[in-house]
Amino acid sequence: MSTNGVGWLGAIIIGGIAGWLAEQFMKSDMGVLMNIILGIVGAVVLNAILAAFNVGFVGVIAYLIIGFIGACLLIAVARMFRGRRV
């Protein structure tokens, strides 16, 4: 079974990179595990949103970009609910 055409191991590695990039971009201070989680969950959530509009992307670069954008959105949502820098 694969995730967006990259496989589970690829999803973890690319998700970690996407989460780390989002952490740097959003100036957030989180650990490696949270980076991986945010990257993967961000990619899954944004892929689901895009699928609702019949838009889909496959491949490593697409997964990285979608994971990055999704992780940034998750950090922004967490900041809204926490009311401080996450």
Secondary structure by P-SEA (a helix, b strand, c coil): cccccccaaaaaaaaaaaaaaaaaaacccccaaaaaaaaaaaaaaaaaaaaaaccccccaaaaaaaaaaaaaaaaaaaaaaacccc
